[in-house]
Amino acid sequence: MNKKDLSERDICTKFIIPALRDAGWDEQLQIREEVGFTKGRIIVRGKLVSRGKGKRADYILYYKPNIPIAVIEAKDNRHSVGDGMQQALDYALTLDIPFVFSSNGDGFVFHDRTGTGDVTETCLALDAFPSPDALWARYRVWKGLTPEADRILLQDYYDDGSGKAPRYYQANAVNAAIEAIAKGRDRVLLVMATGTGKTYTAFQIIWRLWKAGRKQRILFLADRNVLIDQTMVNDFRPFGPAMAKLSTKAKTIERDDGSQVDLTIALDKKRRIDTAYEIYLGLYQSITGPEDRQKLYREFSPGFFDLIVIDECHRGSASEDSAWREILEHFSAATQIGLTATPRETEYVSNIAYFGEPVYSYSLKQGIRDGFLAPYKVVKIHIDRDVEGYRPEQGQLDRHGEAVEDRLYNTKDFDRTLVLDERTKLVARKVTAFLEQSGDRFQKTIVFCVDQEHAARMRQALINENADLVKANYRYVMRITGGDAEGQAELGNFIDPESTYPVLVTTSRLLSTGVDAQTCRLIVLDRQVGAMTEFKQIVGRGTRVHEDTQKYYFTLIDFRGATSHFADPDFDGEPVQIYAPREDDPVVPPDEPPSEDEAADTAIEDDSGEYEVLVGGTADIGTPTGGTTREKIYVDGVAASIIAERVEYLDEHGKLVTESLHDFTRKALHRHFASLDDFLRRWGATERKQALVDELAGEGLPLDVIAAELGKDLDAFDLICHIAFDAKPLTRRERAENVKKRDVFSKYGAQARAVLDALLDKYADEGVLNLDDTKVLRIPPFDALGTPVQLVKAFGGKPGFEQAVHALQSALYQETA
């Protein structure tokens, strides 16, 4: 057996696995082969949706399940022993793995990323691979782990036996948080993009600390009832009878699997607390308020909780005098973990000042790059009134007969201080036209408006544009805002993938955060978004991939220029602390007062059925008004029109580009083929043409889909020549007829020529590229010419058949303009 002739898989089986086994690695529990850890970026152009290749490591070694410690990249023996090292280091950086190996079956190259050894990179014989305990000992020295911290860090993850395992970044986040807490850190911040599973990550952290006995009483805080309820019956379900909700109202909730369960509550009707539970979940609005009687959290002793986890912590705990902060300060002795997609960092408000630097971050950009989050295309629409402004004519009266102040009104004024009804109708028409042209008027859509009153008018305009579907079901269009009880009651149905209605939802800020709208395919921005934090949250409403409904991307229609945030270098960058206290200033930044609209739209139903409007840490209890107190000017009869529209896509580097599918395909093909001659050489040298087509498809260029999108019924060869190099294309039928005219197969007998003629016809009709596959001989019309064995014999055997087909393919592509 010549080692050089062995495949990479043979090298793995015959040399690498035995070396690992001899070193003491358990094949069942510690060794995983060909581990795919990303899904492959979703690439969108027009209606074209494809996935790039995901990253796949040859071997990942785990000290314990979900605690990776080493990665190995294998090569066949025609490569040198260290040829896989750079690839392995790239994987190790992503997976946060300290020990990296490369092998070709002769031995190993070992790279120690910890820097604790004498040298960083060294060569090892096959029989010198380190044992699990040896690598873990190095890891412990590197991290400075005590025996107690080591015990906590090695506590098992929860495993329900279904095979569900954390994604690599979730395991990274869990392990980073556990390690920080095991080493004594009591304030921990995790930054994870919307849609990446923060709640499941929090569950695994809590589970491991709870099972290790490190944290016995735990409080999970959120600011939406739906977040608490769904968390209890889904991700937190394994806590079972140890868990209860800080609420006076029992509810029956539907789980993800369709079953129903009654929530356990920890408060009686008199709001007395049952302290027998270990895991408590609650709305911060339910356990605090401006009046002493509302501060339920004080019923717990300051030392009652060992661990507090704050979901979406950017919304309240960042500010010093917020409602959440008083809860956190009451339980200051507890370890506190903040979860956020967008750490709030402004001159006035900071999370990092409170929690410290994030122990782990996973951004929207990383999620899209890895293929776990949906990319987006942006439709920018410019309305003449927004671009040019509006100045009333002399003596212009408003709807109530009052004179309109003579000044130039712009996009900041529209729907906030001045209402042009025709502009609202134009936006509704454009949104409706988009849905109609997309071929799916039932794609879940969120329209973000200036305020609640604007959301009400937009709802009415959309109803009038979609009267046929509203007639079938009035819930086709609904307003869901903080002051609309009927709308809020439909929030669960909107985010439920199984529920058709509501379809189009108008809102202002209520749906901008914390709502898991998995099937949302369209986001419409008809208001300015000043804060980067809020913009990221709005984009996050659409980033969830939902494969069951084939939702792989979403569209963002921008009427107000809000997507200029995409050009901001801070978009999806690392969190930045910009608060700089002077000598006598407090370390924690002062609160940034919310706008009037933001205050109005944080109205959330509490357990009493009333609404609690939170403003700068205080609350006013009252029934919702359903509108805004700001007086607006309504001007009728002022026309508005679209003056510009363009579509932008995310390119493979995550940058927004304005580019047609034709231009995108042309550039991508030029990266593969430097010139027409280069392409012709590659095509001619490839025996199986389908292999070259498959290679392009694997990198996001499925040619059949591109041909359909461009409306060109061309062979892959002609499609590439035409799009990339402006060559005049020939149809498949024309190519087949040219081969027949040249009579290039006269040397074959009648039966063989009949087979070749039939293959040409099949190519002309279907564009089949793998013509040398003998399986094609089993189907019509070949089965009428003889059995597959007889037909192959007509060519003198299988080699003769394959040779004839390759000659046919060469003849097909002989003409190139």
N, C-alpha and C positions, 0 to 999 in steps of 0.2 A: 504494500500500500504506500503510494507516494503522497506524502503530506501536502505537497503543492497542488495535487489534483483534487483535494477535498473541498467541499463547499463550506461556507461559513457555518451552516447548521451542523455539518459533520465536526468541525473544529469545536463547536460548543458542546456537542454530545460526547465526543471522545476525549476531550482534553480539559475544557474549562469546568464542566460539571464535576468530573472526578476530583479535580483539584479543590473545588469548594467543599465537596463531601469530605475529603480527607482532612480539610482544615476545621471540620466540625460544624459546618453550616447545615441546618435542617432543610431538606428540599421541600417539605410540605409547609413549613411555617415561616421560613426566613428567605427563601430564594424565589423570586418571580422572574420569569423570562418574557421577553418581548412585551414590555409594559408600555402601553399607550397612555400618556398622561395629559395630552391636550387633544381636542377634538378636530383641529384643523380649521383655519380661519374661513368664515363664510364670506364668499365674494359675490357681490351683487352688481350687475350692469343691466339696466332696463328690467326685463322679466327674467333675465338670466340669473340663476342662483346656483352656486357650486361651492364645494368645500375644498380647501387646500389640504395638503397632507398634514396629519397630526404628528407630533413628536413621539417617538417610540424608542425606549431604552432597551438594549439587549438584555441586561440584567439589572435589577435593583435588589439589594440585600437589606433586609430589615432585622434590627436587633429584636424588636417585637412588632406585631402587626401595626401598620401605620406609623411606625417610627423608623424611617429609612436612614441608613447609615453609610451605604456605599453604592456606587453605580459602576457597572462594567460595560465597556464597549468592545465588542468582538469583531475581528476581521478574519478573512481567510488567510492561509499561510503564504499567499503571494504578496501580502502586505507585510511591512515590518511590524514588530511587536507594539510599537507606540503610535501607529498610524491612526488609531481611533481616539487618541487622548484629547485632542481639541474638541471633537464632537462630544465626548463624555464630560468635559469641563463645562460646556454650554448647558448640558442637561443638569449637571450638579448645581450650577448657579441657580437655575430655575427651581429645582426641587429642594434647594437648601440642604444639600448632602455634602458632608465634609471630606469623604474619602473616595478617590476616583481611580479607576483602573482601566487599562487597555491591554488587549491580548490578541495574539494570532495563533495561539496553541503552543508556542515555544516557551512562553513564560508570561510575566506581567510587567507593565510599567505602572508604578504606584505614585500617585500625586496626592500629597497630604495638604489639604486646604487649611488645616488648623494652624499650621506654622509651628507646631510644638515639637516636631522632630528635628534631627540634626540637619537633614536636607529636605527640600520640598518634594523632589521627584527622584525616584530610584527604580532600579530594575530588580525583579524578583524571579526566582526559579519557580517552575510549576508547583513544586512541593513546599514552597515557602509562603503561600498565601496566608495572611493573618486570620486568626480565629475570631469569632464574634466577640468573645470577651476581651481579646487584645485590642480590637478596634474600639469597643465601648470604653475600655480603660483610657485610651487616648482621648476619646470624646469627653469623658468626665474631667480629665485634667484640663482640657481646653476650656470647658465651660465653668470650671471651678465648682463642681457639684459636691455637696456634702452627702453622706449616706441617706439622710432624711430627704433631701431634694431628689436624690437618685430614685428613691422609692416612689415618690409622687410622680416623677417624670415617667416611670415605667408602669404606671397604673393603666389597665386595659381600657381601650375604647369600648363604647357600647356596640354590640353586634347582635342584630335581631335574627341572624341566620339566613337572611334573604340574599346575601351577597352584596348588599349596598355598602359602599365604602366611601369615605370622604374623598373628594377631589384633591389633587395634590396641593392646591393653594389653601384649601380648608384644613388639611392636615398640618401644613406649615403654620397657619394661624393658631390652631389649637396647641400645637407643640410649643410655639413661641410664647403663648400666654401662660401655659402650664409651667414652662421653664422659668419665666419671669416671676411668677407667684411662688414657685418652689424655692427660688433664691431670695424671697423676702420682699419683693416689690408689691406695694399695696394699691397702686394706681396704674391701670393698664388700659391702653387705647389700641383698638383694632380698626383699621380703615379698610373696608371692603366694599367694592362697587355694588350698587343696587342690582339685585338679581343673582348674586353670587352665593347666596345661602348663609347669611349672617346668623339667622336663628338656629339653623342646624349646627353651625360652628359653635354657637354659644351653648347649645345643648351638650355637645361632646365635652366642652371645657367643664361645665357644671357637673356632668356625670362623673368624669374622672376625678375631680376634686372631692366630690361627694363620696364616691366609692373608696377613695383613698383615706377617707376620714379626716381630710384636711379642712373641709368646709361642711358644716352640718346643717346650718340654717341659711337659706338662700332667698333673696328677693330679686325677681325679674320685673323691671319697670318698662312700660311702653306708653305711648300717648294715643293709641287707637284701640277701641274695644275689639275690633276685628282682628287686630294683631295678637291680642292676648288670647282670645277664644280659639283661633286657629292654631296658635302655638301649643295650647294645652292639649288639643285633641290630635295633633299631628306630631311635630318634632319632639315635644316634651312628653308624649304619651307614655314612654317607659317609666316615668316617675310614679305613675299609678296613684295609689291611695296616699302617698306621701305628699301630694301636691294639691293646692287649693287656690282659688281666686279670691282676692280681696274685694268682694262684692256682696251686696245683699240680695241680688236677683239670680236665681238659678235659671240656666238656659239649656236647651237641647241643641247641640251643634252637630253638623254633618262633617264627618272626617273625609279625607282625600279618597278613601276607598269606598265611600258611599254609605257607610254605616253611621248610625247616630249614637250620641253619647250625651249624658247629662253632666254638666260641669259641676265639680265640687266647689262649694263656696265656704269661705272662712269667716263670714260675718253673719250675725243673726239680724233680725228686723230692727233691733235697737243699736245696730252697728257695733256690737261687742265682738271681740276677736277671739277665735278659737286658736290657741297657741300650740296645739298638738301637732301641727303639720311641720314639714321641713322645707318644702319648696313652695314659696308664695309668688303669685303673679298678680300684678295690679296696674291700673292706670294711675299715673301720678295725680291726675285731676280728682280721682276718687279718694285719695288719702291725704290731700292737702288743700288749702284754700286760704283766702285772706282772713277769715275769722277763725278764732281758736277752736270752735266746735267742729270745724272742717279738717283740722290737722290730726287726722286719724293716726298718722305714723307715730305720734307721740305716745300712743297707747303701748307701743313696743319700747322696751328699755333700750338705751343707746347701744348696748352690747348684744342685743338679741340676734342680729344677723352677722354671719361670718363673711358673707359674699353678697354683693349687689351688682347686678348686670343691668346696664341702662341701654336699651335699644334706641337707635336713631338719636344718639346723645347730642348731636349738633343742634337739635331743636330747642333745648332748654338749659341743659346743664352747663353750657359754655359761659353763661352770663352769671355774674356773681350773686345777684339778688333774684334769680329766677326761682320758680316753684320747685324745680327739681333740686336746685342747689341746697335748699334748706333741708330736704330729705337726706341728701348725701352728707351734709354736715352733721345732722343728728346722729347718723350712723358712721361717723368718721373713723371709728376703729375698724370697720369692716373693709375687706379688700373690695375695690370697686373697678369694674371693667366697663369701659365705654365702647359701644359699637356704632360706627357711622360709615356712611358712604362718602360723606363730604364734610370733613372736619372744618368747622367754622372758624376762620381766621381773619379777623378784620382789626381795624384800629381799636374797636371797642369790645369785641367778643373773641374769646379764645378757648379752644378745648385743650390745646397743647400745654397752656399755662397750668391747667388743672391736672390733666392725666399724665403729662409728660409726652415725649416723642412716641409715636406709634411703635409697638413691638413688631408689627407686621402690617404691610399695606399691599392691597391687590386692587389695581385701578381698573376703570372702565376700559382704558386702552389695552391693558393686558388681557382683560376678559374677552374683548373682541378679537384680539390677535390670536388667542388660544382657541377661539371658536366656541366658548361657553356662553358668550353674550352676542346678541343680534346686532349687526351693523345697521347703518341707517343711510338713507339718501335724503337730502334736504332740498325742498322746493322753495325757492325764495320768490315771493310775489310782491311787486311794488305797486301800490295804489297811488294814483295821481295826487290825491289830496294829502297823502302822507309825505310824498316827495316834495310837492310844490307848496304845501300848506294851504290854508283856507282863510281868506279875508272876506268878511261879509260885505255885501253891497250896501251902498248908502241907504239908510232907512230900513235895513233888513230886520224883520221881526221874527221872534221865535214862535214856537207852537202856541204859546199863551198870549201872544200879542205884545210881548215886551221887546224893546229894542235890544239888538245884540251888540255888545261892546265892539267897537271898531278896532281890531288888532289882528295880527297874523296868528292863527291857530295852527298847531302842528301835531305830530303824532303823539306827543306827550299829553296833549289836551284831549284828543279824541276819546270819547267814552268815559273820560274822567271828569272833565268840566264841561265839555261840549259834545253833543251827540248829533252826528249826521246819519240819519236813519238809512239813507241809501248806501252808505258805506257798509253798515252792518249787513244789509241785504246782499251786497256784492260779495262779501266774505262767505256768507251762507251759500250763495250760488256757486262760488268757486269750489268750496268743500264738497258740495253735492256733485258737481261736475267731475271732480277727481274720483269720487266713489263710483260714479256711473262708468267712467272711462276705464277704471281698474277692473271692471267686471264683477265686483263684489261690493254691494251696497250694505252688506251686513258685517263688515270688518269693524271691530270695536275701535271707537274714536273718542279722544278727549280733546275738547276745545277749551283752551285756557283764555279767559277773558279778564278785563281790567278789574272788575269787582262783581258783586252778586247781582246788581241791577243789570249790568252789561250781560252777564250770563243768562239772565231771564230774557232779555231781548234777543240774544243770539239763539236761545232755545226756540223762541217764537219764529224767528226767521228761518231756521232749519226745518221746523214743522211745516211751514208754508212751502218750502222747496221740496219736501218729501211727503206731500200730502197723501200719496197713494199708500206708502208703507205705514204712515201714522194711522190711517184709516183702518188698516189691518190690525194694528196694535199700537195704542197710544204711547206705550213705553219705548217706542223706537227712538224717540228723542226725549231726554230728561235733563233737568238741571240738578246737579248734586253739589250743594254748597253747605257751609256751616249753618246757615239759617233756614234750611229747607228740610223739614222732617220727612216729607214724602220722598224727596230725592235721596236722602241719606239711607232710608229704608231699602232702597234699591242698590246700594253700594255693593252688597254681597253678591247680588245677581250679576252686576256689571263685571266683577272680577272673576266670576265662576265660568270656566271654559265650557261647561255643559249648558249654560243658560244663554239663550239667544238675545234676550232683552234685559236692560236697555242696550242700544247699539251706539247711538251718538249721545255723548254726555258733555254738557257745558258746565264749567266750573271756574273758579278764580284761583284759589290756592289750596283748597282742601285735598285735591287729588295730586298735588305736586310732590307728596312724599308719603312713604309708609304704606302705600297701597300696592299689593302684588297683582297687577293687571297683566297676567301672563299672555293673554291673547290680544293685547292692544297693538294694532297695526298702524294707526295713524294718530299723530299728535299735531294739533293746530295751535299755533301761537298767535293770538290776536291781542297781545299786550306785551309791553316791554318787560324784560327781565333784567333787573340791574345787578342782582347779586349772583356771583358765580356759583355759590352753594346751591341756590334755588335752581339755577339753570341745569346744573348736573342732576339734581333730583328730578326735574321735569323730563330730561332726556332718559333718565333711568326708568320712567314709566313704560318705555317701549323696548327695553334691552333684553327682556327675557325671551329665550328661544322656546318655542312650543311645537315640538316635532309632530305631535299627534294631529295638530291642525295645519301642519306645514307652514308655520310661522317662523321664518328664518331671518327676516329683516323687518324694519319698520320705516315709515316715511314721516318726516317732520316738515309741515308746511308753515312757513314763517312769513307773516304779514307785517311784522314790526321791526325787523332787523335784529331780533334777539340772538340769532345764530352767529352774529359777529363774535360771540364768546368763543366760537370754535377757533378763531384766529388768535385768541389770547394765549400766550405761552404758558399761563397758569392753568389752562383747561386740562383737567385730568393729570396735572403734574403733582409733584410731591407737596404735601401740606406745608405752608409757610407761616411762621410766626412773625407778625409785623408789629405787634404791640410792644412799645418800648417805654416802660415806666421810668419816670424821673426819680430822683433820689428819694423823695418823700411819698411817691405814689405807691398804691398797693400792687402786689405782684399779679393778682388776678385782675384782668381788664374790667372796666365798668360796663354796664349793660348798654346795648344799643337799642333805643326805643323803636318798636316796630311801627310801620306806617298804619294809618287808620284802617286801610283795607286789610292789611295782614292781621291786625287784631280782630277784625270782624270775621275773618275767614278761619280763625282757629277755634271757632265755636264748635264744641263737641258735646254730644249727648252724654250726660253722666247717669249714675244709677237712679237718680230721682226723676228722670225723664225731662228735666229742665235743661237749659243750655248754660254752659259755663264759658264766658268769654275771658280769656287770659290776656292781660295786658301788663307787661313788665313785672310779672310776679304777683299781680293782684287779680282778683276775679270779681265780676259782677254777675249775679244770678238773675235771670229774667227770661221771659218767653221770647222766641226769635221774632224779629220783625220781617225777615225775608227780604230786606232791601238795605239801602245805605242812607245815611242821614245827610250826605253831601248833596247840595242842590245843584242840579245840572241844567244846562241850556240845551233845549231840543230845537233843532233847525230842520225843517222839512223841505223837500224839493231840491236839494243840492246834489247834483249828479256826481257819481264817482266811477272811475274806470281803471282797468289794469293797464299799466304802461310798460311793464317789463316782467319777464318770468324766466327763471333758469333753474336747471336741476344740477345738483352737485352730488358726487359720490365719494365714499371713503376709498382711497386707493390702498394698495397692499401694504403701505407704510403707515396707514391710519390718517392720512392727510385728505382734506376735502378738495376735490378737483372738479371743475366744470368740464365735462368731457363726454363725447358721444360714445356709444358702444363700439362703433366702427373705429374711432380713434384709439380707444382703449385697447381693442383687439390688435390693431396694427402695431402699437408700441410694444405690447406684450410679445407678439410674434417676432419683432425685431430683436428682442432680448434673447430669443432662442436661435434665430437664424440671422447671421450677419448680412447675408446677401441672398439673392435668388439662386446663385450658383451654390452657395453653402446649403440652402434648403434642398436643392435638387440632388446634391451629393448625399445628404442625410437620407432623403427619401429613397434614392436608388440603392443605398447600401443596406437599408432595412428590409429584411426578407418579409417580416410580418408588418405590413403597413399599419395594422390596428395597434401595434405596440407603440408606435410613435404618436398616434391619436390618443391612446390611453395615457401616455406620458403628459401630453398637453392638458388633458382633462384633469389629471391629478394635481396640476398646478393652477387650476381655475380657468381653463380654457376648453370647455366641452364644445367641440366644433359643431355638432349637430344642433345644439341649442342656439349657438350664435347664428348659424345659418337661418334657423327659423325666425329668430328675433330680427335679423336684418332683411328677412323676406327673400333670401336667395337660396334656391334649391340646387346647391352645388355639392360636388364631391369634396372631401376634405382637402385633397391636393389643390383643386381649383380655388377653393375658399382661401387657402393660405396664399397662393400665388396672387390672387386678385386683391385681397385686403392688404397684405403686407407689401407686395411689390408691383401693384397696379397692372398685373398681367391680364390680358383678355381671357375671361373664363370660357370653358367649354362645358356643356351639360354632360351628364353621364351618358345619355343616349348618343350624343355626338361622338364621344370618345369610343364607345362600343362600336358604332358604325364605321368609324375610321379604321379600327383594327380589322373588321370584317372585310373592308374594301381592299386592304393591303394583302389579304389572304396569306398571313404569316404562318399558318399552321398546316400548310399543304403536305408536310412530311408525315403527318399522322394519318392513321387509318380512319375509316368512316365513323366507327364508334367513338374514338377519341375526339375527332373533330366535332361530333354531335355534343359531347360533354363540354368542350370548350365554348361552342356556340351558346349552349344553355347557361354556362357560367357568365358569359358576356351579357346575356339578356337579364340574368339575375342581378348583375352589377348595375346595369342600366336602370332597372326598376327599383332596386333597394339600396344600392350603394354598398354592397357587402365588400369588405376589405380583406377578411381572412378567408380567401377563396381556396387556400390549400388545405383547409380542414375537411377531411374525408367524410365527416358527419353530414356535410351538405349533400352527399350523394344518396342519402337515404330518403330525401324528400322530393316531391314533384318539382320539376318534370323529370328529374334524374332517375327516379325509381322506374319510370317507363322505359328507360334505355338499357336497363340491366341491373343486377345486384351490385352493391358497392365493390365487392371482390372482383366481379367481372369488369367493371368500369376501370378500376385501378390497373388490372392486368392489361387493359387495352393500351396503357402507357408503358408497359413493361415492368410494372411494379410501383410501389409507393414512391421511391426516389424519382422515377420517371414522371409520375403524376405531379409531384411537388415542383420538379424542374419546369414542367410545361406551364404550370400555373404562375410560377415566378416570371417566366418569359411573357406570359399573357399580361401580367401586371406591368412589366417594363414597357410592353407595346402600348398599353393603355395611356401611359403618361409620357409618351414620346414627344407629342406636340406640346410645346410651351411657348406661348406668345411672349 
